Amino acid sequence: MEMQSPVARPEPDGAGEHGRVRYAKPSEWAAQKDIIKRLYLDENKTLDEVRRVMADEHQFYAT
């Protein structure tokens, strides 16, 4: 049986303590909802583009 190694996720610049990613809490999702909707619905960005903008410009890391 072949063992597969886990896929490494790149750590964003805004990683939490010890270099781990601090993902958004439910209350943080609510606070960012309007921005996410604007990017996705109004600006027609892809999900990947929305994630990138939210991480780079708002230090918001989706799960």
mmCIF file as Biopython writes it, N, C-alpha, C and O atoms, coordinates in Angstrom:
data_model
#
loop_
_atom_site.group_PDB
_atom_site.id
_atom_site.type_symbol
_atom_site.label_atom_id
_atom_site.label_alt_id
_atom_site.label_comp_id
_atom_site.label_asym_id
_atom_site.label_entity_id
_atom_site.label_seq_id
_atom_site.pdbx_PDB_ins_code
_atom_site.Cartn_x
_atom_site.Cartn_y
_atom_site.Cartn_z
_atom_site.occupancy
_atom_site.B_iso_or_equiv
_atom_site.auth_seq_id
_atom_site.auth_asym_id
_atom_site.pdbx_PDB_model_num
ATOM 1   N N  . MET A ? 1  ? 0.843   -1.170 0.000   1.0 0.0 1  A 1 
ATOM 2   C CA . MET A ? 1  ? 0.000   0.000  0.000   1.0 0.0 1  A 1 
ATOM 3   C C  . MET A ? 1  ? 0.893   1.239  0.000   1.0 0.0 1  A 1 
ATOM 4   O O  . MET A ? 1  ? 1.819   1.351  0.803   1.0 0.0 1  A 1 
ATOM 5   N N  . GLU A ? 2  ? 0.604   2.157  -0.905  1.0 0.0 2  A 1 
ATOM 6   C CA . GLU A ? 2  ? 1.405   3.371  -1.028  1.0 0.0 2  A 1 
ATOM 7   C C  . GLU A ? 2  ? 0.880   4.456  -0.092  1.0 0.0 2  A 1 
ATOM 8   O O  . GLU A ? 2  ? -0.321  4.722  -0.043  1.0 0.0 2  A 1 
ATOM 9   N N  . MET A ? 3  ? 1.789   5.075  0.642   1.0 0.0 3  A 1 
ATOM 10  C CA . MET A ? 3  ? 1.411   6.157  1.545   1.0 0.0 3  A 1 
ATOM 11  C C  . MET A ? 3  ? 1.518   7.477  0.795   1.0 0.0 3  A 1 
ATOM 12  O O  . MET A ? 3  ? 2.510   7.733  0.113   1.0 0.0 3  A 1 
ATOM 13  N N  . GLN A ? 4  ? 0.515   8.293  0.919   1.0 0.0 4  A 1 
ATOM 14  C CA . GLN A ? 4  ? 0.558   9.610  0.310   1.0 0.0 4  A 1 
ATOM 15  C C  . GLN A ? 4  ? 0.824   10.638 1.393   1.0 0.0 4  A 1 
ATOM 16  O O  . GLN A ? 4  ? 0.256   10.586 2.484   1.0 0.0 4  A 1 
ATOM 17  N N  . SER A ? 5  ? 1.695   11.566 1.066   1.0 0.0 5  A 1 
ATOM 18  C CA . SER A ? 5  ? 1.967   12.620 2.039   1.0 0.0 5  A 1 
ATOM 19  C C  . SER A ? 5  ? 0.866   13.669 1.953   1.0 0.0 5  A 1 
ATOM 20  O O  . SER A ? 5  ? 0.281   13.872 0.889   1.0 0.0 5  A 1 
ATOM 21  N N  . PRO A ? 6  ? 0.585   14.332 3.062   1.0 0.0 6  A 1 
ATOM 22  C CA . PRO A ? 6  ? -0.453  15.359 3.040   1.0 0.0 6  A 1 
ATOM 23  C C  . PRO A ? 6  ? -0.052  16.525 2.148   1.0 0.0 6  A 1 
ATOM 24  O O  . PRO A ? 6  ? 1.132   16.818 1.977   1.0 0.0 6  A 1 
ATOM 25  N N  . VAL A ? 7  ? -1.034  17.169 1.598   1.0 0.0 7  A 1 
ATOM 26  C CA . VAL A ? 7  ? -0.791  18.320 0.743   1.0 0.0 7  A 1 
ATOM 27  C C  . VAL A ? 7  ? -0.509  19.528 1.628   1.0 0.0 7  A 1 
ATOM 28  O O  . VAL A ? 7  ? -1.284  19.850 2.529   1.0 0.0 7  A 1 
ATOM 29  N N  . ALA A ? 8  ? 0.589   20.178 1.362   1.0 0.0 8  A 1 
ATOM 30  C CA . ALA A ? 8  ? 0.956   21.359 2.150   1.0 0.0 8  A 1 
ATOM 31  C C  . ALA A ? 8  ? 0.232   22.575 1.601   1.0 0.0 8  A 1 
ATOM 32  O O  . ALA A ? 8  ? 0.185   22.789 0.389   1.0 0.0 8  A 1 
ATOM 33  N N  . ARG A ? 9  ? -0.325  23.360 2.491   1.0 0.0 9  A 1 
ATOM 34  C CA . ARG A ? 9  ? -0.949  24.616 2.098   1.0 0.0 9  A 1 
ATOM 35  C C  . ARG A ? 9  ? 0.057   25.729 2.326   1.0 0.0 9  A 1 
ATOM 36  O O  . ARG A ? 9  ? 0.727   25.763 3.358   1.0 0.0 9  A 1 
ATOM 37  N N  . PRO A ? 10 ? 0.164   26.634 1.374   1.0 0.0 10 A 1 
ATOM 38  C CA . PRO A ? 10 ? 1.077   27.759 1.610   1.0 0.0 10 A 1 
ATOM 39  C C  . PRO A ? 10 ? 0.564   28.614 2.749   1.0 0.0 10 A 1 
ATOM 40  O O  . PRO A ? 10 ? -0.641  28.815 2.898   1.0 0.0 10 A 1 
ATOM 41  N N  . GLU A ? 11 ? 1.477   29.111 3.542   1.0 0.0 11 A 1 
ATOM 42  C CA . GLU A ? 11 ? 1.091   29.957 4.666   1.0 0.0 11 A 1 
ATOM 43  C C  . GLU A ? 11 ? 1.011   31.400 4.202   1.0 0.0 11 A 1 
ATOM 44  O O  . GLU A ? 11 ? 1.981   31.934 3.665   1.0 0.0 11 A 1 
ATOM 45  N N  . PRO A ? 12 ? -0.123  32.029 4.401   1.0 0.0 12 A 1 
ATOM 46  C CA . PRO A ? 12 ? -0.241  33.428 4.002   1.0 0.0 12 A 1 
ATOM 47  C C  . PRO A ? 12 ? 0.612   34.324 4.883   1.0 0.0 12 A 1 
ATOM 48  O O  . PRO A ? 12 ? 1.042   33.923 5.964   1.0 0.0 12 A 1 
ATOM 49  N N  . ASP A ? 13 ? 0.851   35.532 4.414   1.0 0.0 13 A 1 
ATOM 50  C CA . ASP A ? 13 ? 1.643   36.488 5.181   1.0 0.0 13 A 1 
ATOM 51  C C  . ASP A ? 13 ? 1.036   36.763 6.544   1.0 0.0 13 A 1 
ATOM 52  O O  . ASP A ? 13 ? 1.765   37.065 7.489   1.0 0.0 13 A 1 
ATOM 53  N N  . GLY A ? 14 ? -0.280  36.667 6.668   1.0 0.0 14 A 1 
ATOM 54  C CA . GLY A ? 14 ? -0.965  36.967 7.914   1.0 0.0 14 A 1 
ATOM 55  C C  . GLY A ? 14 ? -1.154  35.753 8.796   1.0 0.0 14 A 1 
ATOM 56  O O  . GLY A ? 14 ? -2.121  35.687 9.554   1.0 0.0 14 A 1 
ATOM 57  N N  . ALA A ? 15 ? -0.255  34.794 8.714   1.0 0.0 15 A 1 
ATOM 58  C CA . ALA A ? 15 ? -0.383  33.577 9.516   1.0 0.0 15 A 1 
ATOM 59  C C  . ALA A ? 15 ? -0.370  33.919 10.995  1.0 0.0 15 A 1 
ATOM 60  O O  . ALA A ? 15 ? 0.280   34.872 11.425  1.0 0.0 15 A 1 
ATOM 61  N N  . GLY A ? 16 ? -1.089  33.139 11.751  1.0 0.0 16 A 1 
ATOM 62  C CA . GLY A ? 16 ? -1.171  33.358 13.194  1.0 0.0 16 A 1 
ATOM 63  C C  . GLY A ? 16 ? 0.108   32.948 13.890  1.0 0.0 16 A 1 
ATOM 64  O O  . GLY A ? 16 ? 1.134   32.719 13.250  1.0 0.0 16 A 1 
ATOM 65  N N  . GLU A ? 17 ? 0.037   32.858 15.206  1.0 0.0 17 A 1 
ATOM 66  C CA . GLU A ? 17 ? 1.231   32.510 15.960  1.0 0.0 17 A 1 
ATOM 67  C C  . GLU A ? 17 ? 1.748   31.143 15.542  1.0 0.0 17 A 1 
ATOM 68  O O  . GLU A ? 17 ? 0.967   30.280 15.140  1.0 0.0 17 A 1 
ATOM 69  N N  . HIS A ? 18 ? 3.015   30.945 15.630  1.0 0.0 18 A 1 
ATOM 70  C CA . HIS A ? 18 ? 3.698   29.706 15.263  1.0 0.0 18 A 1 
ATOM 71  C C  . HIS A ? 18 ? 3.580   29.417 13.770  1.0 0.0 18 A 1 
ATOM 72  O O  . HIS A ? 18 ? 3.795   28.281 13.349  1.0 0.0 18 A 1 
ATOM 73  N N  . GLY A ? 19 ? 3.239   30.435 12.953  1.0 0.0 19 A 1 
ATOM 74  C CA . GLY A ? 19 ? 3.195   30.257 11.513  1.0 0.0 19 A 1 
ATOM 75  C C  . GLY A ? 19 ? 1.967   29.547 10.988  1.0 0.0 19 A 1 
ATOM 76  O O  . GLY A ? 19 ? 1.881   29.275 9.791   1.0 0.0 19 A 1 
ATOM 77  N N  . ARG A ? 20 ? 1.015   29.241 11.853  1.0 0.0 20 A 1 
ATOM 78  C CA . ARG A ? 20 ? -0.201  28.569 11.395  1.0 0.0 20 A 1 
ATOM 79  C C  . ARG A ? 20 ? -1.213  29.585 10.889  1.0 0.0 20 A 1 
ATOM 80  O O  . ARG A ? 20 ? -1.281  30.715 11.374  1.0 0.0 20 A 1 
ATOM 81  N N  . VAL A ? 21 ? -1.999  29.161 9.902   1.0 0.0 21 A 1 
ATOM 82  C CA . VAL A ? 21 ? -3.037  30.031 9.360   1.0 0.0 21 A 1 
ATOM 83  C C  . VAL A ? 21 ? -4.155  30.162 10.375  1.0 0.0 21 A 1 
ATOM 84  O O  . VAL A ? 21 ? -4.600  29.168 10.950  1.0 0.0 21 A 1 
ATOM 85  N N  . ARG A ? 22 ? -4.610  31.387 10.596  1.0 0.0 22 A 1 
ATOM 86  C CA . ARG A ? 22 ? -5.747  31.615 11.477  1.0 0.0 22 A 1 
ATOM 87  C C  . ARG A ? 22 ? -6.948  31.854 10.582  1.0 0.0 22 A 1 
ATOM 88  O O  . ARG A ? 22 ? -7.103  32.924 9.994   1.0 0.0 22 A 1 
ATOM 89  N N  . TYR A ? 23 ? -7.793  30.839 10.489  1.0 0.0 23 A 1 
ATOM 90  C CA . TYR A ? 23 ? -8.961  30.932 9.630   1.0 0.0 23 A 1 
ATOM 91  C C  . TYR A ? 23 ? -10.043 31.785 10.268  1.0 0.0 23 A 1 
ATOM 92  O O  . TYR A ? 23 ? -10.095 31.938 11.488  1.0 0.0 23 A 1 
ATOM 93  N N  . ALA A ? 24 ? -10.899 32.331 9.433   1.0 0.0 24 A 1 
ATOM 94  C CA . ALA A ? 24 ? -11.948 33.251 9.870   1.0 0.0 24 A 1 
ATOM 95  C C  . ALA A ? 24 ? -12.976 32.569 10.768  1.0 0.0 24 A 1 
ATOM 96  O O  . ALA A ? 24 ? -13.365 31.421 10.552  1.0 0.0 24 A 1 
ATOM 97  N N  . LYS A ? 25 ? -13.400 33.319 11.780  1.0 0.0 25 A 1 
ATOM 98  C CA . LYS A ? 25 ? -14.463 32.873 12.682  1.0 0.0 25 A 1 
ATOM 99  C C  . LYS A ? 25 ? -15.805 33.272 12.075  1.0 0.0 25 A 1 
ATOM 100 O O  . LYS A ? 25 ? -15.849 34.141 11.204  1.0 0.0 25 A 1 
ATOM 101 N N  . PRO A ? 26 ? -16.904 32.650 12.522  1.0 0.0 26 A 1 
ATOM 102 C CA . PRO A ? 26 ? -18.225 33.001 11.977  1.0 0.0 26 A 1 
ATOM 103 C C  . PRO A ? 26 ? -18.533 34.498 12.049  1.0 0.0 26 A 1 
ATOM 104 O O  . PRO A ? 26 ? -19.117 35.048 11.115  1.0 0.0 26 A 1 
ATOM 105 N N  . SER A ? 27 ? -18.158 35.151 13.121  1.0 0.0 27 A 1 
ATOM 106 C CA . SER A ? 27 ? -18.426 36.590 13.237  1.0 0.0 27 A 1 
ATOM 107 C C  . SER A ? 27 ? -17.628 37.393 12.207  1.0 0.0 27 A 1 
ATOM 108 O O  . SER A ? 27 ? -18.088 38.435 11.739  1.0 0.0 27 A 1 
ATOM 109 N N  . GLU A ? 28 ? -16.443 36.912 11.856  1.0 0.0 28 A 1 
ATOM 110 C CA . GLU A ? 28 ? -15.628 37.597 10.853  1.0 0.0 28 A 1 
ATOM 111 C C  . GLU A ? 28 ? -16.218 37.423 9.455   1.0 0.0 28 A 1 
ATOM 112 O O  . GLU A ? 28 ? -16.124 38.319 8.616   1.0 0.0 28 A 1 
ATOM 113 N N  . TRP A ? 29 ? -16.828 36.257 9.214   1.0 0.0 29 A 1 
ATOM 114 C CA . TRP A ? 29 ? -17.512 36.036 7.935   1.0 0.0 29 A 1 
ATOM 115 C C  . TRP A ? 29 ? -18.612 37.070 7.758   1.0 0.0 29 A 1 
ATOM 116 O O  . TRP A ? 29 ? -18.744 37.665 6.689   1.0 0.0 29 A 1 
ATOM 117 N N  . ALA A ? 30 ? -19.402 37.286 8.804   1.0 0.0 30 A 1 
ATOM 118 C CA . ALA A ? 30 ? -20.509 38.239 8.730   1.0 0.0 30 A 1 
ATOM 119 C C  . ALA A ? 30 ? -19.996 39.645 8.427   1.0 0.0 30 A 1 
ATOM 120 O O  . ALA A ? 30 ? -20.614 40.383 7.659   1.0 0.0 30 A 1 
ATOM 121 N N  . ALA A ? 31 ? -18.877 40.011 9.026   1.0 0.0 31 A 1 
ATOM 122 C CA . ALA A ? 31 ? -18.312 41.342 8.826   1.0 0.0 31 A 1 
ATOM 123 C C  . ALA A ? 31 ? -17.793 41.543 7.397   1.0 0.0 31 A 1 
ATOM 124 O O  . ALA A ? 31 ? -17.750 42.675 6.917   1.0 0.0 31 A 1 
ATOM 125 N N  . GLN A ? 32 ? -17.403 40.473 6.718   1.0 0.0 32 A 1 
ATOM 126 C CA . GLN A ? 32 ? -16.826 40.558 5.372   1.0 0.0 32 A 1 
ATOM 127 C C  . GLN A ? 32 ? -17.832 40.233 4.270   1.0 0.0 32 A 1 
ATOM 128 O O  . GLN A ? 32 ? -17.498 40.302 3.087   1.0 0.0 32 A 1 
ATOM 129 N N  . LYS A ? 33 ? -19.044 39.884 4.644   1.0 0.0 33 A 1 
ATOM 130 C CA . LYS A ? 33 ? -20.051 39.398 3.689   1.0 0.0 33 A 1 
ATOM 131 C C  . LYS A ? 33 ? -20.279 40.361 2.522   1.0 0.0 33 A 1 
ATOM 132 O O  . LYS A ? 33 ? -20.325 39.931 1.369   1.0 0.0 33 A 1 
ATOM 133 N N  . ASP A ? 34 ? -20.422 41.646 2.805   1.0 0.0 34 A 1 
ATOM 134 C CA . ASP A ? 34 ? -20.691 42.614 1.737   1.0 0.0 34 A 1 
ATOM 135 C C  . ASP A ? 34 ? -19.540 42.706 0.739   1.0 0.0 34 A 1 
ATOM 136 O O  . ASP A ? 34 ? -19.768 42.836 -0.464  1.0 0.0 34 A 1 
ATOM 137 N N  . ILE A ? 35 ? -18.323 42.640 1.229   1.0 0.0 35 A 1 
ATOM 138 C CA . ILE A ? 35 ? -17.159 42.698 0.335   1.0 0.0 35 A 1 
ATOM 139 C C  . ILE A ? 35 ? -17.118 41.452 -0.542  1.0 0.0 35 A 1 
ATOM 140 O O  . ILE A ? 35 ? -16.883 41.547 -1.747  1.0 0.0 35 A 1 
ATOM 141 N N  . ILE A ? 36 ? -17.343 40.292 0.051   1.0 0.0 36 A 1 
ATOM 142 C CA . ILE A ? 36 ? -17.322 39.034 -0.699  1.0 0.0 36 A 1 
ATOM 143 C C  . ILE A ? 36 ? -18.403 39.050 -1.775  1.0 0.0 36 A 1 
ATOM 144 O O  . ILE A ? 36 ? -18.151 38.669 -2.918  1.0 0.0 36 A 1 
ATOM 145 N N  . LYS A ? 37 ? -19.602 39.491 -1.411  1.0 0.0 37 A 1 
ATOM 146 C CA . LYS A ? 37 ? -20.701 39.564 -2.382  1.0 0.0 37 A 1 
ATOM 147 C C  . LYS A ? 37 ? -20.365 40.517 -3.528  1.0 0.0 37 A 1 
ATOM 148 O O  . LYS A ? 37 ? -20.634 40.211 -4.690  1.0 0.0 37 A 1 
ATOM 149 N N  . ARG A ? 38 ? -19.782 41.666 -3.208  1.0 0.0 38 A 1 
ATOM 150 C CA . ARG A ? 38 ? -19.423 42.632 -4.251  1.0 0.0 38 A 1 
ATOM 151 C C  . ARG A ? 38 ? -18.402 42.043 -5.219  1.0 0.0 38 A 1 
ATOM 152 O O  . ARG A ? 38 ? -18.548 42.157 -6.436  1.0 0.0 38 A 1 
ATOM 153 N N  . LEU A ? 39 ? -17.370 41.414 -4.668  1.0 0.0 39 A 1 
ATOM 154 C CA . LEU A ? 39 ? -16.329 40.835 -5.518  1.0 0.0 39 A 1 
ATOM 155 C C  . LEU A ? 39 ? -16.882 39.734 -6.414  1.0 0.0 39 A 1 
ATOM 156 O O  . LEU A ? 39 ? -16.572 39.680 -7.604  1.0 0.0 39 A 1 
ATOM 157 N N  . TYR A ? 40 ? -17.692 38.866 -5.846  1.0 0.0 40 A 1 
ATOM 158 C CA . TYR A ? 40 ? -18.180 37.695 -6.574  1.0 0.0 40 A 1 
ATOM 159 C C  . TYR A ? 40 ? -19.333 38.036 -7.514  1.0 0.0 40 A 1 
ATOM 160 O O  . TYR A ? 40 ? -19.316 37.643 -8.681  1.0 0.0 40 A 1 
ATOM 161 N N  . LEU A ? 41 ? -20.323 38.756 -7.022  1.0 0.0 41 A 1 
ATOM 162 C CA . LEU A ? 41 ? -21.521 39.024 -7.813  1.0 0.0 41 A 1 
ATOM 163 C C  . LEU A ? 41 ? -21.393 40.254 -8.706  1.0 0.0 41 A 1 
ATOM 164 O O  . LEU A ? 41 ? -21.741 40.200 -9.885  1.0 0.0 41 A 1 
ATOM 165 N N  . ASP A ? 42 ? -20.902 41.351 -8.160  1.0 0.0 42 A 1 
ATOM 166 C CA . ASP A ? 42 ? -20.841 42.593 -8.930  1.0 0.0 42 A 1 
ATOM 167 C C  . ASP A ? 42 ? -19.624 42.663 -9.849  1.0 0.0 42 A 1 
ATOM 168 O O  . ASP A ? 42 ? -19.718 43.135 -10.982 1.0 0.0 42 A 1 
ATOM 169 N N  . GLU A ? 43 ? -18.481 42.190 -9.352  1.0 0.0 43 A 1 
ATOM 170 C CA . GLU A ? 43 ? -17.250 42.261 -10.142 1.0 0.0 43 A 1 
ATOM 171 C C  . GLU A ? 43 ? -16.967 40.973 -10.908 1.0 0.0 43 A 1 
ATOM 172 O O  . GLU A ? 43 ? -15.976 40.886 -11.634 1.0 0.0 43 A 1 
ATOM 173 N N  . ASN A ? 44 ? -17.838 39.966 -10.749 1.0 0.0 44 A 1 
ATOM 174 C CA . ASN A ? 44 ? -17.733 38.691 -11.478 1.0 0.0 44 A 1 
ATOM 175 C C  . ASN A ? 44 ? -16.383 38.004 -11.326 1.0 0.0 44 A 1 
ATOM 176 O O  . ASN A ? 44 ? -15.881 37.394 -12.270 1.0 0.0 44 A 1 
ATOM 177 N N  . LYS A ? 45 ? -15.800 38.102 -10.145 1.0 0.0 45 A 1 
ATOM 178 C CA . LYS A ? 45 ? -14.536 37.408 -9.887  1.0 0.0 45 A 1 
ATOM 179 C C  . LYS A ? 45 ? -14.822 35.937 -9.604  1.0 0.0 45 A 1 
ATOM 180 O O  . LYS A ? 45 ? -15.888 35.583 -9.102  1.0 0.0 45 A 1 
ATOM 181 N N  . THR A ? 46 ? -13.861 35.096 -9.931  1.0 0.0 46 A 1 
ATOM 182 C CA . THR A ? 46 ? -13.993 33.677 -9.617  1.0 0.0 46 A 1 
ATOM 183 C C  . THR A ? 46 ? -13.793 33.483 -8.117  1.0 0.0 46 A 1 
ATOM 184 O O  . THR A ? 46 ? -13.318 34.385 -7.427  1.0 0.0 46 A 1 
ATOM 185 N N  . LEU A ? 47 ? -14.152 32.315 -7.621  1.0 0.0 47 A 1 
ATOM 186 C CA . LEU A ? 47 ? -13.964 32.021 -6.205  1.0 0.0 47 A 1 
ATOM 187 C C  . LEU A ? 47 ? -12.488 32.147 -5.828  1.0 0.0 47 A 1 
ATOM 188 O O  . LEU A ? 47 ? -12.156 32.693 -4.776  1.0 0.0 47 A 1 
ATOM 189 N N  . ASP A ? 48 ? -11.614 31.645 -6.686  1.0 0.0 48 A 1 
ATOM 190 C CA . ASP A ? 48 ? -10.178 31.737 -6.412  1.0 0.0 48 A 1 
ATOM 191 C C  . ASP A ? 48 ? -9.720  33.196 -6.347  1.0 0.0 48 A 1 
ATOM 192 O O  . ASP A ? 48 ? -8.909  33.556 -5.494  1.0 0.0 48 A 1 
ATOM 193 N N  . GLU A ? 49 ? -10.234 34.024 -7.236  1.0 0.0 49 A 1 
ATOM 194 C CA . GLU A ? 49 ? -9.880  35.447 -7.214  1.0 0.0 49 A 1 
ATOM 195 C C  . GLU A ? 49 ? -10.397 36.125 -5.945  1.0 0.0 49 A 1 
ATOM 196 O O  . GLU A ? 49 ? -9.700  36.943 -5.346  1.0 0.0 49 A 1 
ATOM 197 N N  . VAL A ? 50 ? -11.619 35.782 -5.539  1.0 0.0 50 A 1 
ATOM 198 C CA . VAL A ? 50 ? -12.185 36.351 -4.314  1.0 0.0 50 A 1 
ATOM 199 C C  . VAL A ? 50 ? -11.327 35.955 -3.120  1.0 0.0 50 A 1 
ATOM 200 O O  . VAL A ? 50 ? -11.005 36.798 -2.283  1.0 0.0 50 A 1 
ATOM 201 N N  . ARG A ? 51 ? -10.956 34.688 -3.034  1.0 0.0 51 A 1 
ATOM 202 C CA . ARG A ? 51 ? -10.098 34.226 -1.934  1.0 0.0 51 A 1 
ATOM 203 C C  . ARG A ? 51 ? -8.783  34.996 -1.902  1.0 0.0 51 A 1 
ATOM 204 O O  . ARG A ? 51 ? -8.318  35.414 -0.842  1.0 0.0 51 A 1 
ATOM 205 N N  . ARG A ? 52 ? -8.199  35.173 -3.071  1.0 0.0 52 A 1 
ATOM 206 C CA . ARG A ? 52 ? -6.912  35.859 -3.157  1.0 0.0 52 A 1 
ATOM 207 C C  . ARG A ? 52 ? -7.041  37.321 -2.710  1.0 0.0 52 A 1 
ATOM 208 O O  . ARG A ? 52 ? -6.213  37.807 -1.940  1.0 0.0 52 A 1 
ATOM 209 N N  . VAL A ? 53 ? -8.066  38.015 -3.184  1.0 0.0 53 A 1 
ATOM 210 C CA . VAL A ? 53 ? -8.280  39.414 -2.790  1.0 0.0 53 A 1 
ATOM 211 C C  . VAL A ? 53 ? -8.528  39.506 -1.291  1.0 0.0 53 A 1 
ATOM 212 O O  . VAL A ? 53 ? -7.964  40.367 -0.616  1.0 0.0 53 A 1 
ATOM 213 N N  . MET A ? 54 ? -9.366  38.625 -0.773  1.0 0.0 54 A 1 
ATOM 214 C CA . MET A ? 54 ? -9.690  38.672 0.653   1.0 0.0 54 A 1 
ATOM 215 C C  . MET A ? 54 ? -8.449  38.416 1.505   1.0 0.0 54 A 1 
ATOM 216 O O  . MET A ? 54 ? -8.271  39.047 2.546   1.0 0.0 54 A 1 
ATOM 217 N N  . ALA A ? 55 ? -7.599  37.503 1.072   1.0 0.0 55 A 1 
ATOM 218 C CA . ALA A ? 55 ? -6.372  37.214 1.822   1.0 0.0 55 A 1 
ATOM 219 C C  . ALA A ? 55 ? -5.371  38.364 1.707   1.0 0.0 55 A 1 
ATOM 220 O O  . ALA A ? 55 ? -4.821  38.820 2.710   1.0 0.0 55 A 1 
ATOM 221 N N  . ASP A ? 56 ? -5.142  38.824 0.489   1.0 0.0 56 A 1 
ATOM 222 C CA . ASP A ? 56 ? -4.120  39.848 0.252   1.0 0.0 56 A 1 
ATOM 223 C C  . ASP A ? 56 ? -4.502  41.222 0.784   1.0 0.0 56 A 1 
ATOM 224 O O  . ASP A ? 56 ? -3.669  41.925 1.356   1.0 0.0 56 A 1 
ATOM 225 N N  . GLU A ? 57 ? -5.755  41.604 0.597   1.0 0.0 57 A 1 
ATOM 226 C CA . GLU A ? 57 ? -6.160  42.964 0.934   1.0 0.0 57 A 1 
ATOM 227 C C  . GLU A ? 57 ? -6.878  43.100 2.271   1.0 0.0 57 A 1 
ATOM 228 O O  . GLU A ? 57 ? -6.946  44.192 2.835   1.0 0.0 57 A 1 
ATOM 229 N N  . HIS A ? 58 ? -7.419  41.983 2.782   1.0 0.0 58 A 1 
ATOM 230 C CA . HIS A ? 58 ? -8.219  42.067 4.005   1.0 0.0 58 A 1 
ATOM 231 C C  . HIS A ? 58 ? -7.746  41.104 5.100   1.0 0.0 58 A 1 
ATOM 232 O O  . HIS A ? 58 ? -8.349  41.045 6.172   1.0 0.0 58 A 1 
ATOM 233 N N  . GLN A ? 59 ? -6.667  40.345 4.836   1.0 0.0 59 A 1 
ATOM 234 C CA . GLN A ? 59 ? -6.145  39.357 5.785   1.0 0.0 59 A 1 
ATOM 235 C C  . GLN A ? 59 ? -7.269  38.444 6.290   1.0 0.0 59 A 1 
ATOM 236 O O  . GLN A ? 59 ? -7.346  38.124 7.476   1.0 0.0 59 A 1 
ATOM 237 N N  . PHE A ? 60 ? -8.135  38.037 5.359   1.0 0.0 60 A 1 
ATOM 238 C CA . PHE A ? 60 ? -9.283  37.180 5.651   1.0 0.0 60 A 1 
ATOM 239 C C  . PHE A ? 60 ? -9.031  35.852 4.961   1.0 0.0 60 A 1 
ATOM 240 O O  . PHE A ? 60 ? -8.932  35.798 3.735   1.0 0.0 60 A 1 
ATOM 241 N N  . TYR A ? 61 ? -8.927  34.782 5.736   1.0 0.0 61 A 1 
ATOM 242 C CA . TYR A ? 61 ? -8.596  33.465 5.208   1.0 0.0 61 A 1 
ATOM 243 C C  . TYR A ? 61 ? -9.767  32.521 5.402   1.0 0.0 61 A 1 
ATOM 244 O O  . TYR A ? 61 ? -10.087 32.122 6.522   1.0 0.0 61 A 1 
ATOM 245 N N  . ALA A ? 62 ? -10.402 32.170 4.288   1.0 0.0 62 A 1 
ATOM 246 C CA . ALA A ? 62 ? -11.550 31.271 4.334   1.0 0.0 62 A 1 
ATOM 247 C C  . ALA A ? 62 ? -11.092 29.846 4.612   1.0 0.0 62 A 1 
ATOM 248 O O  . ALA A ? 62 ? -9.956  29.480 4.309   1.0 0.0 62 A 1 
ATOM 249 N N  . THR A ? 63 ? -11.973 29.056 5.185   1.0 0.0 63 A 1 
ATOM 250 C CA . THR A ? 63 ? -11.659 27.653 5.460   1.0 0.0 63 A 1 
ATOM 251 C C  . THR A ? 63 ? -11.830 26.831 4.216   1.0 0.0 63 A 1 
ATOM 252 O O  . THR A ? 63 ? -11.613 25.619 4.241   1.0 0.0 63 A 1 
#
